[in-house]
Amino acid sequence: MNIFAYLIGLAALLAGSAHGQVTRLPGESGGPSPAVIVKRGSLVHTKQWLASDGETFGDLMERLGARLQAHGAGPDEVVKLNVYVGSAEDSAVEAAWTGICEAFAEGRRPAVTLISTPLPEGASLGMDAVFLSKRDAEPSVIREGEDTAVAPAGRDLLQISGRAAKAETLGEATRGTMAELLAVMAELGGKPADVVQVKAFLQPMSDWASADREIRTAFGDEAVPPVVYVEWTSTGLPTEIEMIAAAPERMDTKETVSYFTPTGDKTSPVFSRVARIHGDTVIYMGSLIGPESSTAETEVKGAFDRLAELLKQTGSDFRHLAKATYYVSDDATSKAHNAIRPTLFDPARPPAASKITLRTVGGKGNG
């Protein structure tokens, strides 16, 4: 029984400092940081780079390194790393963790989430990242090919929860879901050019190309933003897709994060359809797994207890979470999560969220 909680939160008590500063909480035994606090400037989001036959984590880091160099940045500016292992074998997972530790100096490692999932083209390994650009800030989203997109510092950041249109095929479901997501953007005054990253949870991964075609079609003549693919095993729906985007402007508000329900959607007490980050301080957290236990309830509660500790250490709380992704791999854990989550969140301020069922979680946590 395993549950991951990958969360991006807001530290309301730390807002107002200079842009471009990165602070890391120390990782256990020299491992990745459990939380990275960013006094955000321009945040660069990457695509999911894939390792083909014979390639290693080092090859993926070379691709990331080229993008870092283009932004006058280095490994110290990487604040979040998402790693995807195509095999659930312990040796493959351990090799990925070894690669992470070799690529980043101890005490300077980013927050990391690592999961096991089939990948496009049968790749053995995948990676995407968020890093801080050192270039002069631009007022609009800048897409650099399909590799990266830059979220501008001077605009609010939107975390749009996963949506899932009902359809028989993955292609049809992707088409409908992208239409729903872009309609949410339009209601907020945004446009396709404002999208920073698309993340698609889909099944089966063997049909990923049909989803990719529909995502490209949805953006028309616009450059396609970075895209990430993860296989899920949720029953009845071919895909759920979430987005990160830049809002049209910075709202004049004292809030560091606010929440929005699009027209026609029901408000939920446990997740928001959209979280809008206004504050200058963003907290990226790595994967959190509860302690091994004989009961799913104890395991899930342990993960949330660890989250509460990290929020307190970083000056935030459950009322200022912007985004949560929950990865579960069995029904007992999923049910325990459903029971515990409502006891933690203010029903007026739950985070944007996606809950994803995997065949196996397959990673390590930061506590």
Residue pairs with C-beta under 8 A, 6 or more apart in sequence:
1 293
1 296
1 299
1 329
1 330
1 332
1 333
2 289
2 299
2 327
2 328
2 329
2 333
2 360
2 361
3 289
3 290
3 299
3 300
3 303
3 326
3 327
3 328
3 333
3 337
3 361
4 113
4 115
4 287
4 288
4 289
4 303
4 325
4 326
4 327
4 328
4 361
4 363
4 365
5 285
5 287
5 288
5 303
5 304
5 307
5 324
5 325
5 326
6 82
6 113
6 285
6 286
6 287
6 288
6 324
6 325
6 326
6 327
7 285
7 288
7 307
7 321
7 323
7 324
7 325
7 351
8 80
8 159
8 282
8 283
8 284
8 285
8 321
8 322
8 323
9 282
9 283
9 285
9 311
9 314
9 316
9 320
9 321
9 322
9 351
10 256
10 257
10 277
10 279
10 281
10 282
10 283
10 316
10 320
10 321
10 322
11 37
11 256
11 279
11 281
11 282
11 283
11 314
11 315
11 316
11 320
12 256
12 257
12 279
12 281
12 315
12 316
12 320
13 315
13 316
14 37
14 39
14 281
14 314
14 315
15 256
15 279
15 280
15 281
16 280
17 39
17 280
17 281
18 39
19 39
19 40
19 41
19 153
19 280
20 39
20 40
20 41
20 132
20 134
21 38
21 39
22 36
22 37
22 38
22 39
22 76
22 77
22 79
22 132
23 36
23 37
23 38
24 33
24 35
24 36
24 37
24 107
24 108
24 109
24 110
25 33
25 34
25 35
25 36
25 37
25 310
25 313
25 314
26 33
26 107
27 33
27 34
27 109
27 366
28 34
28 366
28 367
30 101
30 106
30 107
31 101
31 109
31 364
31 366
32 81
32 100
32 104
32 109
32 110
32 111
32 112
32 286
32 366
33 109
33 110
33 111
33 286
33 366
34 111
34 285
34 286
34 288
34 310
34 366
34 367
35 111
35 283
35 284
35 285
35 286
35 310
35 313
35 314
35 366
36 79
36 80
36 110
36 111
36 283
36 284
36 285
37 281
37 282
37 283
37 314
38 79
38 132
38 281
38 282
38 283
38 284
39 280
39 281
40 132
40 153
40 280
40 281
40 282
41 132
41 133
41 137
41 153
42 132
42 133
42 135
42 137
42 138
42 150
42 151
42 152
42 153
43 79
43 130
43 131
43 132
43 133
43 150
43 151
43 153
43 157
43 282
44 67
44 71
44 73
44 130
44 131
44 132
44 133
44 148
44 149
44 150
44 151
45 128
45 129
45 130
45 148
45 149
45 150
45 151
45 196
45 197
45 226
45 244
46 64
46 67
46 128
46 129
46 130
46 131
46 147
46 148
46 226
47 128
47 146
47 147
47 148
47 226
47 227
47 228
48 84
48 119
48 120
48 126
48 127
48 128
48 226
48 227
48 228
48 229
49 60
49 63
49 64
49 126
49 127
49 128
49 147
50 119
50 120
50 121
50 123
50 125
50 126
51 57
51 59
51 60
51 123
51 124
51 125
51 126
52 121
52 123
53 124
55 124
55 125
56 95
56 99
56 125
57 83
57 95
57 96
57 98
57 99
57 100
57 103
57 125
57 127
58 99
58 102
58 103
60 125
60 126
60 127
61 99
61 103
61 127
63 147
64 78
64 127
64 129
64 131
65 75
67 131
67 144
67 147
67 148
68 74
68 75
68 77
68 78
68 131
70 144
71 77
71 131
71 133
71 134
71 135
72 133
72 134
72 135
73 131
73 132
73 133
73 134
75 103
75 104
75 105
75 108
76 108
77 131
77 132
77 133
77 134
78 104
78 110
78 129
78 130
78 131
79 110
79 111
79 130
79 131
79 132
79 284
80 110
80 111
80 112
80 113
80 129
80 130
80 284
80 286
81 100
81 110
81 111
81 112
81 113
81 127
81 128
81 129
82 112
82 113
82 114
82 127
82 128
82 129
82 228
83 96
83 100
83 112
83 113
83 114
83 115
83 125
83 126
83 127
84 114
84 115
84 116
84 117
84 119
84 125
84 126
84 127
84 230
85 92
85 93
85 96
85 114
85 115
85 116
85 117
85 124
85 125
85 362
85 363
86 92
86 116
86 117
86 118
86 119
86 122
86 123
86 124
86 125
86 126
87 93
87 116
87 124
88 116
88 359
88 360
88 362
92 116
92 124
93 114
93 116
93 362
93 363
93 364
96 114
96 125
97 114
97 364
100 109
100 112
100 114
101 109
104 110
110 129
110 284
110 286
111 284
111 285
111 286
111 366
112 286
112 287
112 366
113 286
113 287
113 363
114 287
114 362
114 363
114 364
115 230
115 287
115 327
115 358
115 361
115 362
115 363
116 358
116 359
116 360
116 361
116 362
116 363
117 205
117 230
117 231
117 358
118 204
118 205
118 206
118 231
119 125
119 126
119 205
119 229
120 205
120 208
120 209
120 212
120 229
128 197
128 226
128 228
130 284
133 150
137 152
137 153
137 154
138 150
138 152
139 152
139 154
139 155
140 152
140 193
140 246
141 149
141 150
141 151
141 152
141 193
141 194
141 195
141 196
141 245
141 246
142 149
142 150
142 152
143 149
143 150
143 223
143 224
143 225
144 150
145 223
146 223
146 224
146 225
146 226
146 227
147 226
148 226
149 195
149 196
149 197
149 225
149 226
150 196
151 157
151 196
151 244
151 246
152 246
154 250
155 246
155 247
155 248
155 249
155 250
156 246
156 247
156 249
156 250
156 251
156 276
156 277
156 278
157 196
157 244
157 245
157 246
157 247
157 276
157 277
157 282
158 185
158 188
158 190
158 243
158 244
158 245
158 246
158 247
158 274
158 275
158 276
158 277
159 242
159 244
159 274
159 275
159 276
159 277
159 322
159 323
159 351
159 352
160 181
160 184
160 185
160 242
160 243
160 244
160 245
160 273
160 274
160 352
161 242
161 271
161 272
161 273
161 274
161 352
161 353
161 354
162 199
162 201
162 240
162 241
162 242
162 353
162 354
163 177
163 180
163 181
163 184
163 240
163 241
163 242
164 173
164 177
164 237
164 239
164 240
164 241
165 172
165 173
165 175
165 176
165 177
165 179
165 180
166 173
166 176
166 237
167 173
167 175
167 176
167 238
169 210
169 238
170 202
170 203
170 204
170 207
170 210
170 211
170 238
170 239
171 207
171 210
171 211
171 213
171 214
172 238
173 237
173 238
173 239
174 200
174 202
174 210
174 211
174 214
174 215
174 238
174 239
174 241
175 214
175 217
175 218
177 239
177 240
177 241
178 214
178 215
178 218
178 241
179 218
181 241
181 243
182 192
182 218
183 262
184 262
184 273
184 274
185 191
185 192
185 194
185 195
185 243
185 245
187 262
187 263
188 247
188 248
188 260
188 274
188 276
189 247
189 248
190 245
190 246
190 247
190 248
192 218
192 219
192 220
192 222
193 222
194 245
194 246
194 247
194 248
195 219
195 225
195 243
195 244
195 245
196 225
196 226
196 243
196 244
196 245
196 246
197 225
197 226
197 227
197 228
197 243
197 244
198 215
198 225
198 226
198 227
198 228
198 241
198 242
198 243
199 227
199 228
199 229
199 230
199 241
199 242
199 243
199 244
200 211
200 215
200 227
200 228
200 229
200 230
200 239
200 240
200 241
201 230
201 231
201 232
201 234
201 239
201 240
201 241
201 354
201 356
202 208
202 211
202 229
202 230
202 231
202 232
202 238
202 239
202 240
203 231
203 232
203 233
203 234
203 238
203 239
204 231
205 229
205 231
208 229
211 229
211 239
212 227
212 229
215 224
215 227
215 241
216 224
219 225
230 356
230 358
231 358
231 359
232 240
232 356
232 357
232 358
233 357
233 358
233 359
234 240
234 356
234 357
240 354
240 356
242 352
242 354
247 276
250 278
251 258
251 276
251 278
253 278
255 278
255 279
256 277
256 278
256 279
256 281
256 320
257 275
257 276
257 277
257 278
257 279
257 320
257 321
257 322
258 275
258 276
258 278
259 272
259 273
259 274
259 275
259 276
259 348
259 349
259 350
259 352
260 272
260 273
260 274
260 275
260 276
261 267
261 272
261 273
261 274
262 273
262 274
265 273
268 350
269 342
269 345
269 347
269 350
270 341
270 342
270 345
270 347
270 350
270 353
271 324
271 350
271 351
271 352
271 353
272 349
272 350
272 351
272 352
272 353
273 352
274 352
275 321
275 322
275 323
275 351
275 352
277 322
282 322
283 311
283 314
283 316
285 307
285 310
285 366
286 365
286 366
287 327
287 363
287 364
287 365
287 366
288 303
288 306
288 307
288 310
288 365
288 366
288 367
289 299
289 303
289 361
289 363
289 364
289 365
289 367
290 298
290 299
290 300
290 301
290 302
290 303
290 304
290 305
290 306
291 298
291 299
291 302
292 299
293 299
293 302
295 336
296 330
296 332
296 333
296 335
296 336
297 336
297 339
297 340
299 333
299 336
300 333
300 336
300 337
300 340
301 336
301 340
303 365
304 340
304 341
304 344
306 365
306 366
306 367
308 318
308 344
309 367
310 367
311 317
311 318
311 320
311 321
318 344
318 345
318 346
319 345
319 346
319 349
320 349
321 345
321 350
321 351
322 351
322 352
323 351
323 352
323 353
324 351
324 352
324 353
324 354
325 353
325 354
325 355
325 356
326 337
326 353
326 354
326 355
326 356
327 356
327 357
327 358
327 361
328 334
328 337
328 355
328 356
328 357
328 358
328 361
329 357
329 358
329 359
329 360
329 361
334 355
334 357
337 355
345 351
